[in-house]
Amino acid sequence: MKLRAAALSLVLLPIAAPAAPAQGRAPRSLRILLTNDDGYAAPGLAAVREALTAAGHRVTVVAPLTDQSGVSAAETLRFGQPISARQQSPGVWSVAGTPADSVMFGVQVVFGAAPPDLVVSGANFGQNTGAIANHSGTVGAAVTADELGVPALAVSTELDLAAGQEATVRAFPATASYVASLVGRLAAASRGRVLPAHLVLNVNYPIGTPKGTRITRLGRTSFVVPKYVPAGPDSYVIAPDFPAVPEPVKGADTTALAADHVSVTPLDADWTLDGSAALLGLLP
């Protein structure tokens, strides 16, 4: 897809470089809806909010009231059921629902007749690479934004079991700085929509010093999977299981992140397979 290739070329830039405006134009301030799946008070979201605000963007948080990790793009579709939403502080809303609910509510109610220029989802506590991206509430929120016609980024910071959770927390400010730089470059390079329709960027930031940015594809593995442990008659406890690390796959997001690169994966929120017309010959 030519539009996708043009958009992705924008991120192949030095990580530490500031977001420079296009020649002859002032830096562009965006109206951003910031969400996540860890909850509105999560430290990764706070770091991204601070960095985007410092970069001159107008940021409004609309995020789940509680941790909603792993719910993908699920929406609360029990029509007639009330949903609780509260403005916790100026510019910060909580929604008692999923990340997708938060985006839907934010676009419809908080932003209303003037949709945001961009939805940023994250920074998530732990990577959303490989097969995990299919189940991620962080990614699901970004895909939901695209369904509503709003460009979106999903952002996650690596969790390394050996380094511990503290290493992820320490990496949030660097992740946020990278996101602000990326958003600034995308904004400066575009006159209208920040990203082409149906193109969602899935950004994963390492806890080590980044060696650069890689445009990647989704890997096929998960660093954590559910394990069902017997806990009595007809009862099981869902526990985390960490499979053995497979051989690196060239071009995969899992490989890039493991090598301390920032992984940027283009996700086609259209979901239609290119070249699918060739399957017509197999149909009745």
Secondary structure, DSSP 8 states (H G I E B T S, - for coil): -HHHHHHHGGG-S-TTS-----TT------EEEEE-SS-TT-HHHHHHHHHHHHTT-EEEEEEESS--TT-TT-----TT----EEEEETTEEEESS-HHHHHHHIIIIISTTS--SEEEEEEEES---GGGGGT-HHHHHHHHHHHTT--EEEEEE---TTT-HHHHHHHHHHHHHHHHHHHHHHHHH-SS-SS-TTEEEEEEE-SS----EEE-B--S--S-EEEEEE-STT-EEEEEE--------TTBHHHHHHTT-EEEEEEETT---TTGGGGGGG--
